[in-house]
């Protein structure tokens, strides 16, 4: 620790795990794109529900 000026960041002492990038990019990208589209749809539904609830609390609707 003295050699590293007493810095306690674990990575300096144990190193980083080796990660393997053995995936097919087009397949991974398609899966991520589909997941993102589903999340955008869910966001739109939640925003709509929030606006509806706010209107009912406010008394506008």
C-alpha positions as CSV (number, residue, x, y, z in Angstrom):
1,X,0.0,0.0,0.0
2,X,2.8,2.3,0.7
3,X,4.1,1.9,-2.9
4,X,0.7,3.2,-4.2
5,X,0.7,6.1,-1.8
6,X,-1.9,4.5,0.5
7,X,-4.6,4.7,-2.1
8,X,-7.3,2.3,-1.1
9,X,-9.0,1.8,-4.5
10,X,-9.4,-2.0,-4.7
11,X,-8.7,-2.1,-8.5
12,X,-5.1,-1.1,-7.8
13,X,-4.5,-4.2,-5.8
14,X,-6.7,-7.0,-7.3
15,X,-7.0,-6.0,-10.9
16,X,-10.1,-6.2,-13.1
17,X,-12.1,-9.2,-14.1
18,X,-11.6,-10.3,-17.7
19,X,-14.8,-9.9,-19.6
20,X,-15.4,-11.9,-22.8
21,X,-17.2,-10.1,-25.7
22,X,-18.4,-13.3,-27.3
23,X,-21.8,-12.2,-28.6
24,X,-23.3,-11.6,-32.0
25,X,-23.8,-7.8,-32.3
26,X,-26.9,-7.8,-34.6
27,X,-28.7,-10.2,-32.3
28,X,-27.7,-8.2,-29.2
29,X,-28.6,-4.9,-30.8
30,X,-32.0,-6.2,-31.9
31,X,-32.8,-7.4,-28.4
32,X,-31.7,-4.1,-26.8
33,X,-33.7,-2.2,-29.4
34,X,-36.8,-4.2,-28.6
35,X,-36.3,-3.7,-24.9
36,X,-35.9,0.0,-25.4
37,X,-39.1,0.2,-27.5
38,X,-41.0,-1.6,-24.8
39,X,-39.7,0.8,-22.2
40,X,-40.7,3.8,-24.3
41,X,-44.2,2.3,-24.6
42,X,-44.4,1.8,-20.9
43,X,-43.2,5.4,-20.3
44,X,-46.0,6.7,-22.5
45,X,-48.6,4.7,-20.7
46,X,-47.3,5.9,-17.3
47,X,-47.2,9.5,-18.4
48,X,-50.7,9.2,-19.6
49,X,-51.9,7.7,-16.3
50,X,-50.0,10.4,-14.3
51,X,-51.6,13.2,-16.3
52,X,-55.1,11.6,-15.9
53,X,-54.5,11.4,-12.1
54,X,-53.3,14.9,-11.8
55,X,-56.3,16.2,-13.7
56,X,-58.6,14.3,-11.4
57,X,-56.8,15.7,-8.3
58,X,-56.8,19.2,-9.7
59,X,-60.5,18.9,-10.6
60,X,-60.1,19.7,-14.3
61,X,-61.3,16.5,-15.6
